[in-house]
Amino acid sequence: MGFNKRFLNTESLKYQYDTGGALAVINYISKPDALISTDEFSGLFLSLPLKWHEGEPTEYSIKCIDELFWNYKHHWTDGKRNK
């Protein structure tokens, strides 16, 4: 039995979101045993308060992901917050 870790970066998270929406991102970050962020934007996903109900992510969890990506599209460039 191995230890599964996943390196998160802006590009991989954007790909998951663009191809499958918030649910794809939630599945992507909830499967491994450990997450390692490589930039500021991906670091925000490490402290998300994801919640589950009957084996499915709650609407609150989906909303958290959607809001992060809305903010990304409007306030970030190349994984860094615009000042």
Buried (B, 14 or more C-beta within 10 A) or exposed (E): EEEEEBEBBBBBBBBBBEEEBBBBBBEBBEEBEEBEBBBEBBBBBEEBEBEEEEEEBBEEBBEBBBEBBEEBEEEBEEBEEEE
